[in-house]
Amino acid sequence: MASPPSGNSFTSTTMSGSEENLQLLMDQRKRKRKESNRESAKRSRMRKQKHFDDLNTQVDLLRKENSEILTSVNITTQHCIGVEAENCILRTQMAELSQRLQSLNDIINLIKTTTTTTTAGFSGMDCYPTSADNFMNPMNMLYLNQPIMASADMFQW
């Protein structure tokens, strides 16, 4: 006679079904974890790419700014060289004008000395032209007592 199914047989079939469900559940979790990891890796790659793009944009901006600064420095340097050259010219002109002024003051002092000795030795002033416009005219000798002074305006060109 046939024996009725034992509890062991039923249990093994039930266990087998439970193991299959457990295995399916684990496979499902594993797939979800893999999918989640893929999405996380994708987001990470996107963040990394965005950061890389931001850095490249910043590099481009800094290069442009450096170029503008370099251009500005070059322009300023050229301007400074021009100003230095102009200062050199002005210093040379000032030295030349100072030398001329000193020469004119020396001439005036010589004329004063000569005039004093000639007027003391001679009663007449016939050695000078009689024109009123002549700076050597005795009437204009009052102006010869003053030294010639240079003003700042005469250095402006």
MDAnalysis code that builds the backbone (N, CA, C; Angstrom):
import MDAnalysis as mda
import numpy as np

u = mda.Universe.empty(471, n_residues=157, atom_resindex=np.repeat(np.arange(157), 3), trajectory=True)
u.add_TopologyAttr("name", ["N", "CA", "C"] * 157)
u.add_TopologyAttr("resid", np.arange(1, 158))
u.add_TopologyAttr("resname", ["MET", "ALA", "SER", "PRO", "PRO", "SER", "GLY", "ASN", "SER", "PHE", "THR", "SER", "THR", "THR", "MET", "SER", "GLY", "SER", "GLU", "GLU", "ASN", "LEU", "GLN", "LEU", "LEU", "MET", "ASP", "GLN", "ARG", "LYS", "ARG", "LYS", "ARG", "LYS", "GLU", "SER", "ASN", "ARG", "GLU", "SER", "ALA", "LYS", "ARG", "SER", "ARG", "MET", "ARG", "LYS", "GLN", "LYS", "HIS", "PHE", "ASP", "ASP", "LEU", "ASN", "THR", "GLN", "VAL", "ASP", "LEU", "LEU", "ARG", "LYS", "GLU", "ASN", "SER", "GLU", "ILE", "LEU", "THR", "SER", "VAL", "ASN", "ILE", "THR", "THR", "GLN", "HIS", "CYS", "ILE", "GLY", "VAL", "GLU", "ALA", "GLU", "ASN", "CYS", "ILE", "LEU", "ARG", "THR", "GLN", "MET", "ALA", "GLU", "LEU", "SER", "GLN", "ARG", "LEU", "GLN", "SER", "LEU", "ASN", "ASP", "ILE", "ILE", "ASN", "LEU", "ILE", "LYS", "THR", "THR", "THR", "THR", "THR", "THR", "THR", "ALA", "GLY", "PHE", "SER", "GLY", "MET", "ASP", "CYS", "TYR", "PRO", "THR", "SER", "ALA", "ASP", "ASN", "PHE", "MET", "ASN", "PRO", "MET", "ASN", "MET", "LEU", "TYR", "LEU", "ASN", "GLN", "PRO", "ILE", "MET", "ALA", "SER", "ALA", "ASP", "MET", "PHE", "GLN", "TRP"])
u.atoms.positions = np.array([
    [0.793, -1.141, 0.000],
    [0.000, 0.000, 0.000],
    [0.858, 1.235, 0.000],
    [0.218, 2.143, -0.423],
    [0.964, 3.389, -0.539],
    [0.904, 4.113, 0.793],
    [2.013, 4.645, 1.097],
    [2.051, 5.347, 2.369],
    [1.726, 6.824, 2.142],
    [1.082, 7.391, 3.081],
    [0.747, 8.796, 2.927],
    [2.006, 9.673, 2.966],
    [1.920, 10.752, 2.381],
    [3.116, 11.609, 2.369],
    [3.515, 11.933, 3.799],
    [4.779, 11.794, 3.985],
    [5.278, 12.064, 5.324],
    [5.486, 13.568, 5.507],
    [5.665, 13.959, 6.714],
    [5.885, 15.363, 7.031],
    [7.194, 15.850, 6.448],
    [8.125, 14.925, 6.302],
    [9.436, 15.297, 5.756],
    [9.322, 15.717, 4.311],
    [8.546, 15.021, 3.573],
    [8.399, 15.310, 2.164],
    [7.729, 16.672, 1.985],
    [6.717, 16.932, 2.769],
    [6.023, 18.200, 2.702],
    [6.956, 19.350, 3.100],
    [7.723, 19.109, 4.097],
    [8.651, 20.096, 4.591],
    [9.715, 20.369, 3.560],
    [10.224, 19.355, 2.897],
    [11.274, 19.564, 1.908],
    [10.723, 20.342, 0.730],
    [9.458, 20.117, 0.344],
    [8.861, 20.869, -0.739],
    [8.655, 22.303, -0.288],
    [8.217, 22.519, 0.910],
    [8.010, 23.839, 1.446],
    [9.341, 24.551, 1.587],
    [10.328, 23.862, 2.053],
    [11.660, 24.445, 2.199],
    [12.188, 24.815, 0.832],
    [11.978, 23.978, -0.079],
    [12.452, 24.243, -1.415],
    [11.785, 25.500, -1.961],
    [10.515, 25.687, -1.727],
    [9.806, 26.877, -2.165],
    [10.294, 28.108, -1.413],
    [10.548, 27.958, -0.116],
    [11.038, 29.061, 0.685],
    [12.430, 29.459, 0.248],
    [13.223, 28.466, -0.042],
    [14.592, 28.761, -0.504],
    [14.545, 29.485, -1.849],
    [13.632, 29.055, -2.694],
    [13.496, 29.721, -3.985],
    [13.042, 31.167, -3.792],
    [12.077, 31.382, -2.918],
    [11.611, 32.741, -2.635],
    [12.732, 33.598, -2.044],
    [13.467, 32.960, -1.134],
    [14.590, 33.656, -0.512],
    [15.638, 34.011, -1.563],
    [15.901, 33.055, -2.445],
    [16.884, 33.281, -3.517],
    [16.392, 34.384, -4.460],
    [15.120, 34.378, -4.796],
    [14.543, 35.410, -5.651],
    [14.616, 36.777, -4.960],
    [14.324, 36.778, -3.677],
    [14.382, 38.015, -2.916],
    [15.813, 38.564, -2.885],
    [16.780, 37.676, -2.678],
    [18.186, 38.081, -2.653],
    [18.633, 38.569, -4.035],
    [18.211, 37.869, -5.076],
    [18.553, 38.301, -6.443],
    [17.941, 39.673, -6.743],
    [16.716, 39.871, -6.291],
    [16.043, 41.140, -6.497],
    [16.787, 42.263, -5.763],
    [17.177, 42.015, -4.520],
    [17.943, 42.999, -3.761],
    [19.286, 43.288, -4.429],
    [19.899, 42.218, -4.906],
    [21.197, 42.361, -5.584],
    [21.041, 43.220, -6.840],
    [19.997, 42.970, -7.620],
    [19.747, 43.774, -8.816],
    [19.469, 45.232, -8.458],
    [18.675, 45.442, -7.413],
    [18.379, 46.809, -6.979],
    [19.666, 47.523, -6.546],
    [20.506, 46.805, -5.782],
    [21.772, 47.387, -5.328],
    [22.655, 47.730, -6.525],
    [22.736, 46.809, -7.501],
    [23.538, 47.083, -8.702],
    [22.998, 48.304, -9.446],
    [21.675, 48.345, -9.595],
    [21.055, 49.485, -10.285],
    [21.323, 50.776, -9.511],
    [21.190, 50.717, -8.193],
    [21.462, 51.893, -7.360],
    [22.930, 52.303, -7.491],
    [23.830, 51.340, -7.486],
    [25.255, 51.634, -7.663],
    [25.529, 52.254, -9.027],
    [24.865, 51.732, -10.064],
    [25.034, 52.312, -11.401],
    [24.581, 53.762, -11.424],
    [23.412, 54.026, -10.849],
    [22.885, 55.396, -10.803],
    [23.811, 56.311, -9.996],
    [24.304, 55.803, -8.875],
    [25.216, 56.583, -8.042],
    [26.517, 56.881, -8.807],
    [27.051, 55.882, -9.498],
    [28.266, 56.072, -10.300],
    [28.007, 57.068, -11.417],
    [26.826, 56.986, -12.043],
    [26.468, 57.916, -13.109],
    [26.399, 59.340, -12.560],
    [25.751, 59.532, -11.390],
    [25.681, 60.855, -10.768],
    [27.082, 61.353, -10.414],
    [27.910, 60.457, -9.910],
    [29.284, 60.822, -9.552],
    [30.061, 61.267, -10.789],
    [29.931, 60.524, -11.888],
    [30.600, 60.913, -13.134],
    [30.074, 62.264, -13.627],
    [28.773, 62.502, -13.499],
    [28.203, 63.778, -13.927],
    [28.721, 64.931, -13.065],
    [28.779, 64.708, -11.720],
    [29.334, 65.736, -10.835],
    [30.797, 66.011, -11.179],
    [31.535, 64.938, -11.417],
    [32.945, 65.075, -11.763],
    [33.101, 65.844, -13.073],
    [32.276, 65.535, -14.078],
    [32.329, 66.230, -15.366],
    [31.959, 67.704, -15.194],
    [30.932, 67.983, -14.375],
    [30.529, 69.379, -14.132],
    [31.655, 70.135, -13.442],
    [32.281, 69.509, -12.456],
    [33.399, 70.139, -11.757],
    [34.543, 70.414, -12.741],
    [34.830, 69.437, -13.600],
    [35.875, 69.593, -14.612],
    [35.535, 70.745, -15.560],
    [34.286, 70.819, -16.009],
    [33.863, 71.902, -16.893],
    [33.959, 73.267, -16.190],
    [33.558, 73.302, -14.917],
    [33.667, 74.553, -14.147],
    [35.126, 74.988, -14.023],
    [36.006, 74.035, -13.755],
    [37.434, 74.354, -13.648],
    [37.986, 74.862, -14.988],
    [37.567, 74.232, -16.087],
    [38.012, 74.698, -17.408],
    [37.518, 76.115, -17.693],
    [36.281, 76.394, -17.313],
    [35.744, 77.747, -17.485],
    [36.542, 78.744, -16.648],
    [36.855, 78.361, -15.424],
    [37.643, 79.233, -14.545],
    [39.045, 79.453, -15.121],
    [39.649, 78.393, -15.664],
    [40.974, 78.523, -16.283],
    [40.914, 79.500, -17.454],
    [39.878, 79.377, -18.277],
    [39.732, 80.295, -19.415],
    [39.585, 81.744, -18.940],
    [38.770, 81.955, -17.906],
    [38.584, 83.309, -17.374],
    [39.898, 83.860, -16.804],
    [40.633, 83.029, -16.077],
    [41.900, 83.477, -15.500],
    [42.935, 83.770, -16.582],
    [42.950, 82.958, -17.633],
    [43.870, 83.231, -18.744],
    [43.523, 84.558, -19.413],
    [42.234, 84.795, -19.604],
    [41.806, 86.054, -20.208],
    [42.192, 87.224, -19.308],
    [41.957, 87.081, -18.006],
    [42.303, 88.140, -17.058],
    [43.816, 88.377, -17.049],
    [44.594, 87.299, -17.062],
    [46.056, 87.432, -17.108],
    [46.500, 88.157, -18.370],
    [45.869, 87.831, -19.481],
    [46.202, 88.491, -20.741],
    [45.900, 89.991, -20.662],
    [44.743, 90.332, -20.092],
    [44.383, 91.744, -19.951],
    [45.363, 92.465, -19.023],
    [45.742, 91.806, -17.933],
    [46.699, 92.414, -16.996],
    [48.044, 92.604, -17.680],
    [48.481, 91.603, -18.431],
    [49.759, 91.696, -19.142],
    [49.727, 92.844, -20.150],
    [48.625, 92.984, -20.870],
    [48.480, 94.088, -21.819],
    [48.536, 95.424, -21.086],
    [47.833, 95.505, -19.958],
    [47.836, 96.733, -19.165],
    [49.243, 97.053, -18.651],
    [49.964, 96.041, -18.198],
    [51.333, 96.254, -17.710],
    [52.225, 96.732, -18.854],
    [52.081, 96.133, -20.027],
    [52.886, 96.550, -21.179],
    [52.588, 98.001, -21.567],
    [51.324, 98.370, -21.576],
    [50.947, 99.748, -21.911],
    [51.515, 100.711, -20.866],
    [51.381, 100.343, -19.596],
    [51.896, 101.186, -18.518],
    [53.416, 101.308, -18.607],
    [54.081, 100.209, -18.928],
    [55.543, 100.236, -19.070],
    [55.952, 101.156, -20.212],
    [55.259, 101.065, -21.342],
    [55.564, 101.942, -22.473],
    [55.328, 103.402, -22.093],
    [54.238, 103.651, -21.393],
    [53.941, 105.021, -20.951],
    [55.037, 105.514, -20.014],
    [55.466, 104.661, -19.101],
    [56.521, 105.031, -18.154],
    [57.826, 105.335, -18.891],
    [58.153, 104.531, -19.888],
    [59.371, 104.770, -20.682],
    [59.268, 106.115, -21.391],
    [58.094, 106.417, -21.939],
    [57.877, 107.705, -22.598],
    [58.024, 108.870, -21.635],
    [57.461, 108.720, -20.432],
    [57.560, 109.785, -19.427],
    [59.016, 109.964, -18.991],
    [59.739, 108.855, -18.818],
    [61.152, 108.951, -18.440],
    [61.950, 109.672, -19.532],
    [61.668, 109.355, -20.793],
    [62.366, 110.028, -21.893],
    [62.040, 111.522, -21.890],
    [60.758, 111.848, -21.693],
    [60.359, 113.252, -21.652],
    [61.030, 113.961, -20.472],
    [61.097, 113.299, -19.311],
    [61.774, 113.881, -18.146],
    [63.249, 114.139, -18.434],
    [63.879, 113.209, -19.130],
    [65.292, 113.378, -19.478],
    [65.472, 114.607, -20.369],
    [64.593, 114.743, -21.345],
    [64.648, 115.910, -22.240],
    [64.426, 117.189, -21.447],
    [63.420, 117.184, -20.580],
    [63.122, 118.373, -19.785],
    [64.273, 118.722, -18.839],
    [64.912, 117.712, -18.256],
    [66.062, 117.983, -17.389],
    [67.200, 118.607, -18.184],
    [67.431, 118.087, -19.399],
    [68.481, 118.644, -20.260],
    [68.151, 120.085, -20.616],
    [66.899, 120.338, -21.001],
    [66.480, 121.703, -21.327],
    [66.605, 122.613, -20.119],
    [66.227, 122.110, -18.943],
    [66.333, 122.916, -17.737],
    [67.808, 123.259, -17.449],
    [68.695, 122.272, -17.605],
    [70.116, 122.532, -17.372],
    [70.631, 123.568, -18.368],
    [70.217, 123.428, -19.628],
    [70.641, 124.380, -20.656],
    [70.120, 125.784, -20.356],
    [68.851, 125.877, -19.979],
    [68.270, 127.185, -19.656],
    [68.901, 127.778, -18.396],
    [69.192, 126.940, -17.429],
    [69.876, 127.432, -16.218],
    [71.255, 127.963, -16.561],
    [71.925, 127.256, -17.464],
    [73.255, 127.709, -17.885],
    [73.138, 129.039, -18.639],
    [72.141, 129.165, -19.500],
    [71.920, 130.428, -20.217],
    [71.629, 131.557, -19.236],
    [70.765, 131.259, -18.259],
    [70.421, 132.254, -17.260],
    [71.666, 132.701, -16.493],
    [72.493, 131.729, -16.111],
    [73.726, 132.068, -15.401],
    [74.635, 132.923, -16.280],
    [74.734, 132.573, -17.569],
    [75.550, 133.362, -18.488],
    [75.016, 134.785, -18.609],
    [73.708, 134.930, -18.718],
    [73.109, 136.262, -18.816],
    [73.342, 137.062, -17.529],
    [73.207, 136.402, -16.384],
    [73.487, 137.088, -15.118],
    [74.954, 137.498, -15.031],
    [75.853, 136.636, -15.547],
    [77.281, 136.983, -15.569],
    [77.521, 138.202, -16.463],
    [76.845, 138.219, -17.626],
    [76.983, 139.353, -18.547],
    [76.485, 140.627, -17.874],
    [75.349, 140.535, -17.207],
    [74.782, 141.704, -16.523],
    [75.743, 142.196, -15.443],
    [76.284, 141.258, -14.673],
    [77.240, 141.653, -13.631],
    [78.486, 142.291, -14.250],
    [78.928, 141.771, -15.382],
    [80.085, 142.343, -16.073],
    [79.752, 143.750, -16.560],
    [78.549, 143.921, -17.105],
    [78.120, 145.239, -17.580],
    [78.035, 146.214, -16.410],
    [77.501, 145.750, -15.290],
    [77.423, 146.606, -14.102],
    [78.820, 147.053, -13.682],
    [79.731, 146.083, -13.654],
    [81.099, 146.397, -13.248],
    [81.736, 147.351, -14.245],
    [81.540, 147.090, -15.523],
    [82.108, 147.934, -16.564],
    [81.477, 149.318, -16.521],
    [80.182, 149.392, -16.322],
    [79.472, 150.660, -16.271],
    [79.952, 151.485, -15.081],
    [80.132, 150.842, -13.977],
    [80.590, 151.552, -12.785],
    [81.981, 152.116, -12.994],
    [82.862, 151.341, -13.595],
    [84.232, 151.833, -13.817],
    [84.266, 152.872, -14.922],
    [83.423, 152.728, -15.954],
    [83.426, 153.723, -17.034],
    [82.792, 155.023, -16.584],
    [81.737, 154.958, -15.845],
    [81.110, 156.200, -15.396],
    [81.995, 156.931, -14.397],
    [82.775, 156.183, -13.648],
    [83.674, 156.847, -12.708],
    [84.839, 157.505, -13.449],
    [85.285, 156.916, -14.561],
    [86.426, 157.447, -15.301],
    [86.047, 158.467, -16.345],
    [84.810, 158.419, -16.845],
    [84.392, 159.323, -17.917],
    [83.176, 160.107, -17.476],
    [83.131, 161.348, -17.876],
    [81.966, 162.153, -17.529],
    [80.853, 161.964, -18.542],
    [81.157, 161.638, -19.774],
    [80.137, 161.461, -20.809],
    [79.844, 159.999, -21.035],
    [78.645, 159.741, -21.514],
    [78.244, 158.373, -21.771],
    [78.110, 158.157, -23.262],
    [79.033, 158.704, -24.072],
    [78.895, 158.627, -25.515],
    [79.256, 157.252, -26.075],
    [79.719, 156.346, -25.252],
    [80.034, 155.009, -25.757],
    [78.777, 154.172, -25.946],
    [77.641, 154.618, -25.397],
    [76.395, 153.883, -25.544],
    [75.545, 154.526, -26.612],
    [74.806, 153.743, -27.367],
    [73.878, 154.325, -28.329],
    [72.810, 155.110, -27.589],
    [72.254, 156.084, -28.236],
    [71.291, 156.965, -27.593],
    [69.853, 156.478, -27.722],
    [69.631, 155.357, -28.352],
    [68.273, 154.857, -28.540],
    [67.666, 154.480, -27.188],
    [66.404, 154.892, -26.980],
    [65.719, 154.604, -25.719],
    [65.356, 153.123, -25.614],
    [65.294, 152.424, -26.757],
    [64.925, 151.009, -26.743],
    [66.112, 150.115, -26.409],
    [67.282, 150.603, -26.414],
    [68.463, 149.796, -26.165],
    [68.588, 149.513, -24.672],
    [68.800, 148.252, -24.317],
    [68.892, 147.938, -22.891],
    [70.197, 148.423, -22.287],
    [71.148, 148.832, -23.108],
    [72.405, 149.359, -22.615],
    [72.313, 150.867, -22.337],
    [71.214, 151.480, -22.683],
    [70.999, 152.910, -22.468],
    [71.079, 153.190, -20.966],
    [71.765, 154.227, -20.570],
    [71.893, 154.521, -19.141],
    [70.553, 154.714, -18.453],
    [69.549, 155.123, -19.194],
    [68.232, 155.283, -18.586],
    [67.631, 153.920, -18.223],
    [68.050, 152.942, -18.959],
    [67.523, 151.599, -18.712],
    [68.431, 150.806, -17.779],
    [69.485, 151.373, -17.279],
    [70.425, 150.679, -16.411],
    [69.796, 150.281, -15.086],
    [68.711, 150.897, -14.711],
    [68.047, 150.527, -13.472],
    [67.597, 149.081, -13.524],
    [67.213, 148.638, -14.722],
    [66.762, 147.261, -14.892],
    [67.917, 146.278, -14.813],
    [69.108, 146.721, -15.075],
    [70.264, 145.830, -15.051],
    [70.673, 145.473, -13.635],
    [70.182, 146.185, -12.651],
    [70.511, 145.864, -11.269],
    [69.748, 144.650, -10.770],
    [68.750, 144.244, -11.529],
    [67.951, 143.092, -11.126],
    [68.456, 141.848, -11.861],
    [68.678, 140.728, -11.147],
    [69.095, 139.495, -11.854],
    [67.927, 138.939, -12.663],
    [68.249, 138.233, -13.723],
    [67.209, 137.605, -14.549],
    [66.771, 136.340, -13.836],
    [65.492, 136.210, -13.647],
    [64.962, 135.049, -12.941],
    [64.153, 134.208, -13.922],
    [64.298, 132.897, -13.807],
    [63.515, 131.997, -14.650],
    [62.221, 131.670, -13.928],
    [61.143, 131.637, -14.660],
    [59.869, 131.247, -14.060],
    [59.500, 129.854, -14.546],
    [58.590, 129.227, -13.852],
    [58.153, 127.876, -14.218],
    [57.475, 127.881, -15.571],
    [56.858, 129.013, -15.951],
    [56.138, 129.078, -17.234],
    [57.083, 128.934, -18.410],
    [58.306, 129.371, -18.274],
    [59.199, 129.314, -19.428],
    [59.643, 127.886, -19.729],
    [59.395, 126.960, -18.782],
    [59.749, 125.554, -19.028],
    [58.596, 124.781, -19.651],
    [57.457, 125.404, -19.790],
    [56.301, 124.763, -20.419],
    [56.413, 124.956, -21.935],
    [56.319, 123.935, -22.674],
    [56.432, 124.042, -24.144],
    [55.104, 123.835, -24.772],
])
